Amino acid sequence: GQGRRWRLLSIRKAGETMKTGAIIRAYLISVEGISNLVGTNIYASQNFPAGFDIETSSGILLGPRGGSMHYAGVIGEISMQFRCFARTESLAEDISNELFSALNFHKGNGIINAYQETPAYPLLDPDTKWKYFLTFYRVYLKV
């Protein structure tokens, strides 16, 4: 349902918890090319919030697929799924391309490095019939 959310993969160090989705979301919202296309409609969730209208808005849903810790617990390696939704397939592809430009080999904003694991490909959500591009990135975070 609309209220169901992914439990974010958290990285713990010295009593602090970093939510990987929140770190990535904060960075992506700051990228002009992405914010021009989706505004702040980037969610670390399986679903958009109630009331989200694909006819008037576009957005990105992201969430972890898995991950591990490296180098004595100072680097988190997370595989993240990204779904870029839009009213048209062409616009969804534009969002996916902006995501690639912003995230592939990005360093900074709490991200050590990131790279695309699989090329983006178009899909149709079976429930909502919304068009989206699906892709996966490996993201390294300093913890």
C-alpha positions, 0 to 999 in steps of 0.5 A, spaced: 500 500 500 501 507 499 504 507 507 508 501 506 516 504 506 522 500 505 526 499 512 532 503 510 539 500 510 543 504 516 550 504 517 552 504 525 558 507 528 560 510 535 552 510 536 550 514 530 546 511 525 546 514 518 540 512 513 543 511 506 537 513 503 537 520 506 544 521 504 543 520 497 536 523 497 539 530 500 545 530 494 540 528 489 535 534 491 541 539 490 543 537 483 540 542 478 538 537 473 534 532 477 531 538 481 529 541 475 525 535 473 522 532 479 523 537 484 523 534 491 519 528 489 525 523 491 523 518 496 527 512 500 520 508 499 517 503 495 511 508 494 510 515 493 506 519 498 498 519 498 496 524 493 502 523 488 499 525 481 504 522 475 500 526 471 502 533 474 509 530 477 515 526 476 519 523 481 524 518 483 524 512 488 530 509 491 532 503 496 537 498 498 538 491 495 543 489 500 550 491 502 556 490 506 562 494 510 569 494 508 576 497 511 574 496 518 567 498 518 569 505 515 566 504 508 559 502 507 558 499 500 550 499 498 547 496 492 541 501 491 535 501 486 532 507 483 526 507 479 525 514 475 517 515 474 514 520 469 508 521 465 511 519 459 517 514 457 521 519 454 521 524 460 522 518 465 528 516 461 531 524 461 530 523 469 534 516 469 539 520 464 540 526 469 541 521 475 546 517 471 550 524 470 549 526 477 551 519 481 555 515 476 562 516 479 560 522 484 565 523 490 562 528 495 556 530 499 557 524 504 558 519 498 565 516 497 564 513 490 558 511 486 557 507 479 552 504 475 551 497 476 546 495 470 544 500 465 537 503 466 531 500 462 524 502 461 518 498 465 511 499 466 508 499 473 503 493 473 498 496 478 499 504 477 500 503 469 506 508 470 512 509 466 519 508 469 526 507 468 529 502 473 537 502 474 541 500 480 548 503 483 553 501 487 554 506 492 560 507 497 559 511 503 564 513 509 561 512 516 
